């Protein structure tokens, strides 16, 4: 009953005229960002963070805007997957397998409508799961002391391989780089300067937002310049929608199963939307067996991965809000936004900032409905926007990012830092070193250091305090498993996903 009262208070926040407008704007922008191959939700949120700051939006409105962009991008990824056989982002890869064959058969509109409905179901059920699970997990996390939190932060880094990349060693390098950057500034415990080189602007450390925009948005610009010679994507056509209620009922059980699997994948740190999409498709294919025509345009092959990846996206908000540990790359960027607003995610968030967190959760319900209403009638508009040449699109993206960064501090030095991080991100991506661990290192590093120092102070320097409780031992076991299992399970999953993707491209050819 208490949870229901909080949720009603959240709707009072989410349903204000301003927040409804921001939810709608975020939904439209997110769908467009998701539809453009290569950008993805993490880049979309990173690009718009400076805009939210420069507009001086309140915390609730900023987060409603950005979470709507996140949800919209997860919806939008299916558009280019179905119409062009090009995934808008990695979680949308499985949608190519049956979405594009449906488009080839003249059923593109049906595929887009089914995927929008499945996305709606997945996101809706995952948000309900968030409402039920998050408060319980937040109360449980109140039992955590500094030793348990240090183990939890270690768990976050140990599971990074599942979120970010194929090479665990490169992921560790990126995380260490982020931790190193986090040490820049004045040590709050001793007052000593660390790596400031007497530059006054570095005394407070390096702003997360500058690093995020540089690493994601600017490096993406450089990649667009390199990979696309100013050409737009090939034009696509849509048939008239002929979707019946029987078609929707046919894919409803698939969407429900995919939603449950996706939500579980999202809640587990390190799993993410890609795994949610993959296991939802794989399970459905095995359940249907020879009765289906998966890989040849089966509507259930469109519904399963879309329900799975959208449910996983919302599920990833659970550990971020309740524990301060992001469950995906995009929630890592959202975590940076919260920290920049001086809001510390974790168990106390649900008591100290109840209006904010429940307002955002309520906005997920509202935004999900807006996305469903937008994505069926307006999909033709998004399709036309796919043909905009990058030479026109990317300067606008860069302008928004640069103006936003400058508006935050009015410091030209921040623009130089942004460009520097952009060049660094470009080089790291060329070396196939993931960027998300750098951001996580910068975000979690200070709190991790604080927890370690606090624990050692309590124990008078006795390191065994770090594994002295049953709870901390349990977290350490999960962390070790998260570090080791990717070496065992990861290659198997990647091989199977690659085989399925190869089939999709073969169909496209």
C-alpha positions, -999 to 999 in steps of 0.1 A, spaced: 0 0 0 29 23 8 44 17 -26 11 25 -43 9 58 -24 44 67 -35 36 58 -71 5 81 -70 27 109 -58 51 101 -86 22 105 -111 15 139 -96 50 148 -106 51 131 -140 17 144 -152 25 181 -148 24 200 -181 62 206 -182 71 170 -175 46 156 -200 62 179 -226 97 167 -217 86 131 -218 71 136 -253 102 154 -265 125 127 -251 104 100 -267 106 116 -301 143 123 -299 151 89 -285 132 71 -312 151 91 -338 184 84 -321 177 47 -319 167 45 -355 199 60 -367 225 31 -369 255 36 -347 242 62 -322 223 41 -297 208 51 -263 241 57 -245 252 82 -271 218 98 -272 216 104 -235 252 116 -234 245 142 -261 215 156 -244 229 158 -208 246 192 -215 213 205 -230 194 196 -199 220 214 -177 222 245 -200 184 248 -199 185 249 -161 159 221 -158 150 208 -123 163 174 -114 129 157 -120 125 172 -155 161 164 -165 158 128 -155 123 124 -171 137 138 -204 168 115 -204 149 84 -193 124 91 -221 153 94 -245 166 60 -232 133 43 -236 127 59 -270 161 48 -283 153 12 -273 121 15 -293 138 31 -323 166 5 -327 141 -18 -344 133 6 -373 166 3 -392 168 -34 -382 135 -42 -399 138 -19 -429 175 -19 -436 188 -51 -419 211 -27 -400 207 -28 -362 202 6 -347 222 -7 -317 235 -41 -305 203 -52 -286 183 -47 -319 206 -72 -338 183 -101 -331 153 -82 -345 170 -84 -380 166 -121 -381 129 -121 -388 121 -84 -391 140 -79 -423 126 -110 -440 91 -97 -431 100 -64 -448 113 -82 -479 79 -101 -481 61 -67 -481 51 -68 -444 74 -41 -431 45 -21 -415 32 -53 -397 67 -60 -385 71 -24 -372 37 -25 -355 43 -59 -339 77 -48 -326 62 -16 -312 35 -35 -293 61 -60 -280 84 -32 -269 54 -16 -251 46 -49 -233 82 -55 -223 88 -20 -211 54 -19 -192 60 -52 -174 95 -43 -165 84 -9 -151 59 -28 -129 87 -51 -119 108 -20 -110 79 -7 -88 77 -40 -69 114 -49 -67 132 -16 -62 118 -6 -28 124 -41 -14 160 -40 -27 165 -5 -13 154 -17 22 177 -47 19 206 -24 9 202 -4 41 220 -34 58 252 -26 39 282 -11 57 314 3 42 329 -31 37 298 -44 19 297 -13 -3 334 -18 -12 325 -54 -22 295 -41 -42 317 -17 -61 341 -45 -69 312 -65 -81 303 -37 -105 337 -37 -120 339 -75 -121 307 -77 -142 318 -50 -167 328 -75 -192 292 -86 -198 281 -50 -204 309 -36 -225 330 -59 -245 345 -91 -258 379 -87 -242 380 -88 -204 416 -76 -203 407 -45 -223 377 -39 -201 400 -39 -170 424 -15 -187 395 9 -194 382 6 -158 417 13 -144 420 44 -166 387 56 -153 398 50 -117 430 70 -124 411 99 -138 389 98 -107 419 105 -85 425 139 -101 418 168 -77 422 175 -40 420 145 -17 391 152 6 406 132 34 441 146 35 438 179 15 467 168 -8 466 177 -44 466 147 -68 477 151 -105 465 188 -106 499 202 -118 489 235 -102 460 240 -127 433 256 -107 405 241 -128 417 206 -119 414 211 -81 378 199 -81 386 170 -105 373 164 -140 336 168 -146 318 135 -155 297 154 -181 326 167 -200 342 132 -201 309 116 -212 301 140 -240 337 138 -253 340 100 -251 306 93 -266 294 122 -287 327 136 -301 342 102 -307 310 92 -325 314 123 -347 349 113 -356 337 78 -365 309 91 -387 334 113 -406 356 82 -411 329 56 -419 304 76 -439 313 97 -469 283 120 -465 259 95 -479 224 89 -464 210 55 -459 192 39 -488 155 49 -492 130 24 -478 93 20 -484 64 10 -462 33 -10 -471 -1 -2 -458 -6 -16 -423 -28 -47 -423 -25 -58 -386 -55 -77 -371 -63 -85 -335 -56 -121 -342 -20 -111 -352 -15 -93 -318 -30 -123 -298 -6 -146 -318 25 -128 -305 12 -119 -270 25 -150 -252 58 -145 -269 60 -109 -257 51 -119 -221 78 -146 -220 104 -123 -235 95 -95 -210 102 -118 -180 135 -130 -194 145 -95 -204 137 -80 -170 158 -107 -152 187 -100 -176 184 -62 -169 184 -66 -131 216 -87 -132 246 -63 -134 266 -70 -165 239 -89 -184 220 -61 -202 197 -57 -231 218 -76 -256 215 -108 -235 178 -101 -228 172 -99 -266 192 -130 -273 178 -154 -247 142 -142 -254 147 -150 -291 165 -183 -285 139 -196 -260 110 -187 -282 127 -204 -312 131 -236 -291 96 -235 -277 80 -231 -311 103 -256 -328 93 -268 -363 59 -251 -360 75 -218 -367 95 -203 -395 121 -184 -375 147 -167 -397 122 -164 -426 99 -138 -413 81 -152 -382 63 -124 -363 72 -141 -330 109 -137 -340 103 -100 -340 82 -98 -308 106 -119 -286 138 -98 -289 120 -65 -288 101 -74 -256 134 -88 -242 156 -58 -249 130 -32 -238 123 -51 -205 161 -54 -199 165 -16 -204 140 -8 -176 153 -37 -155 188 -22 -156 174 8 -137 168 -14 -106 204 -18 -95 212 18 -106 185 34 -84 187 11 -54 224 3 -52 241 30 -72 255 2 -95 245 6 -132 231 -24 -150 240 -12 -185 261 13 -204 232 38 -207 224 36 -170 260 43 -163 255 76 -182 223 83 -162 242 76 -130 266 103 -140 237 127 -144 224 119 -110 258 124 -94 262 157 -112 229 168 -97 243 160 -62 219 131 -59 235 99 -47 218 68 -60 214 40 -34 190 28 -8 185 63 7 174 77 -26 139 62 -20 136 82 13 156 113 7 145 120 -29 112 101 -30 95 126 -52 123 124 -78 126 87 -80 89 79 -80 83 108 -105 108 92 -128 92 57 -124 58 72 -131 72 89 -161 83 56 -175 47 45 -176 36 77 -192 65 77 -217 59 41 -226 23 50 -236 35 80 -256 60 59 -274 34 33 -284 11 61 -297 40 77 -316 57 47 -330 28 33 -350 13 63 -368 46 83 -370 70 56 -381 69 69 -417 84 102 -405 112 84 -387 119 63 -418 123 95 -439 147 108 -414 169 78 -419 179 92 -453 194 124 -439 231 124 -448 254 124 -418 272 155 -432 241 174 -422 231 155 -391 265 152 -372 273 190 -371 240 196 -354 248 169 -328 283 184 -322 268 219 -319 242 208 -293 270 191 -273 294 220 -275 269 247 -266 256 226 -237 291 220 -223 300 257 -225 267 268 -210 274 247 -179 305 265 -168 312 292 -194 348 279 -194 367 275 -228 390 250 -210 360 226 -206 356 226 -244 393 217 -248 388 189 -223 358 177 -242 377 176 -275 406 158 -257 383 132 -243 367 129 -278 402 121 -294 409 97 -265 376 80 -271 383 77 -308 417 61 -303 403 37 -276 375 26 -299 400 20 -327 418 -2 -303 385 -19 -293 388 -7 -257 353 0 -243 344 34 -230 317 26 -204 343 13 -179 361 46 -180 329 64 -170 322 39 -143 357 42 -129 352 80 -127 318 76 -111 324 48 -87 360 55 -79 355 82 -53 328 63 -34 348 31 -36 378 48 -21 357 64 6 341 30 15 376 14 17 390 41 39 359 41 62 361 3 66 398 4 74 393 32 99 366 12 117 388 -19 118 420 0 127 436 -10 95 426 -47 96 419 -57 60 399 -88 70 369 -65 77 363 -65 39 351 -101 40 341 -104 77 303 -106 72 282 -132 54 268 -105 32 302 -92 20 314 -128 14 283 -135 -7 290 -103 -28 327 -113 -32 316 -148 -45 293 -132 -70 320 -108 -81 345 -136 -86 319 -155 -106 312 -124 -126 349 -120 -134 354 -157 -144 321 -167 -161 326 -144 -191 356 -164 -201 335 -196 -200 300 -184 -212 309 -153 -232 326 -170 -261 297 -195 -264 271 -167 -264 290 -145 -289 295 -175 -312 258 -183 -312 248 -146 -317 273 -143 -345 259 -173 -362 223 -160 -359 235 -125 -372 253 -142 -402 220 -159 -411 202 -125 -410 228 -109 -434 226 -139 -457 189 -134 -460 195 -97 -466 219 -105 -495 
